[in-house]
């Protein structure tokens, strides 16, 4: 799967996004555009081979750049970490199911709204961490809260933290607030 996501600041409406995703398995090319944090409009082209998809992606990049869109380098983005407290040190089979369901739900929700992507999931002692790379921390935190509720996942054991891309070791708690405990991976 190949993904190209580009952003543009639009002061009256906030940040806008355009994204193109190519699935070589079924030859589909999906483009999504809209305001970051809101579900974008979608167009799908099917039956493309790798060569024609590469040309379509290059044309998409050029057209979006002409409109003022640009890719945001990873180092200019932020980490948002959805963290679940676990009852066991290593995690149970049920926790592995939660990992899959939560990561899939967040990843899908984020991609339709230009909020970023789920980069990795990891178990730490008594914790499950879902690391997301995002351009806007505030919208991503709000998005995680919405998708966890909508997916009927356990909201009571959820904490959310954020950190700059280069400083993942020192995240700051964003939810729930106020808290007496620091946010730790």
Helices and strands as residue ranges (DSSP letters): E 2-10, E 14-23, E 28-35, E 41-45, H 50-66, G 74-76, E 78-85, H 93-113, E 117-124, E 127-134, H 137-150, E 158-164, G 165-170, E 172-175
